[in-house]
Amino acid sequence: MKVLVAHNHYRSSAPSGEDQVFQNEVTLLRRHGIDVTIFERFNDDIDDSSLAGRLRVAHETAWSDRSYQDLEWVLRKSRPDVVHFHNTFPIISPSAYAACRDNGVPVVQTLHNFRLICPGGLLLRNGTPCEKCIGGGLFSALRHRCYRGSLPATGALVWMLLFNRWRDTYGSLVNRYIALTEFAAGRLIAGGLPRERVAIKPNFVSDIHVPGDGQGGFAVYVGRLSQEKGVHTLLSAWKTVQGVPLRVLGDGPLRKSLEEYVSRENLPIQFLGFCNRRTVIDTVSRAAFQIVPSEWYEGFPMVIADAYALGTPIIASRIGSLEEIVEEGVTGTRFEAGNAADLAAKVQALWHDHSHRATLRQGARHAYESKFSAERNFEMLIAVYEAAMGEHTQLSRKAS
């Protein structure tokens, strides 16, 4: 099988989670003998220093003739069996789907976020979930300037979505969409994507081989220190938690205020800042459990896949995709999102129940092996490619 994998990187100086998933899947495919061609664009190349440059970017975000031509040249040279897009925003643009159609190649699109139904991409406004643009038009996004707090920037996203909905780009030019969870699929379908073309395939992490023992004597949080991540709820819970040290790995806009709060309240919390992957893996492997207190709709947190590979249980908020990724009593436990008292109770109970923690560790590792390992992911990915190719063949026969 020959696969062309296309991805628009945001900034090379700050690689995103999408960038990592893209690279992981390319490596996985090549390791299994798949002939992979890469088509990449980088936002570093955008010239937005002038008004003319910004207007050109806004126009090409919706439909780029230049990207169409660039991709068409690569398609004719590499002749892939299927094209798999990760991110097309803003340089590659939806015109790339048309290049595939015109060259007889089926299209798969991974949806790492909600950008096809939400100009902001996250179903998030003012730090809390927002679904006003699902089935209710996109003009609420303009009113609230949902993309970067900018009316012009939000307008460019609204134009991209309206233009391509009018052309039926998303309904007719993509053979299979990949949603990371059932929850995400449900929101995307409610926003207008064809149900029969949406497949579920989570992200994966490579096997760490040696699960941890969880005997480090602490709990851990790994992630960005920002409002939607639920870090205020996390620290509020620790005011009543007794005898459980917490290590916080990560950085973000709230770090200074959170450190001041911990110092003022004399809480047993240690901030380690941004850590390299080796440190993260070592810390999570030794943690009794990991806490994911998010108060927004996560996509698929890679920190959970890492934890499961290490056999580390999760205490997660009961919101969005976390409700399906974290199985109650199997891989961890859940609490009411934003409820510090409920979180504190769950932390205290799990901390003192060593037998239950041991059971959850086994469940977490089993979940990794059965759902989130590289080998299982390869099987699911190839199945999506084959479904896209099969549908494309059927449609081509009908057209002829």
Secondary structure, DSSP 8 states (H G I E B T S, - for coil): -EEEEEEEES-TTS--HHHHHHHHHHHHHHHTT-EEEEEEEEGGG---SSHHHHHHHHHHHH--HHHHHHHHHHHHHH--SEEEES--TTTT-THHHHHHHHTT--EEEEESSSTTT-TTSSSEETTEE--TTSSS-SHHHHHHTTTTT-HHHHHHHHHHHHHHHHTTHHHHS-SEEEESSHHHHHHHHHTT--GGGEEE--------SS-----SS-EEEES--SGGGTHHHHHHHTTT--S--EEEE---TTHHHHHHHHHHHT-SEEEEES--HHHHHHHHHHSS-EEE---S--S--HHHHHHHHHT--EEEESSTTHHHHS-BTTTEEEE-TT-HHHHHHHHHHHHH-HHHHHHHHHHHHHHIIIIISHHHHHHHHHHHHHHHHHHHHHHHHHH-
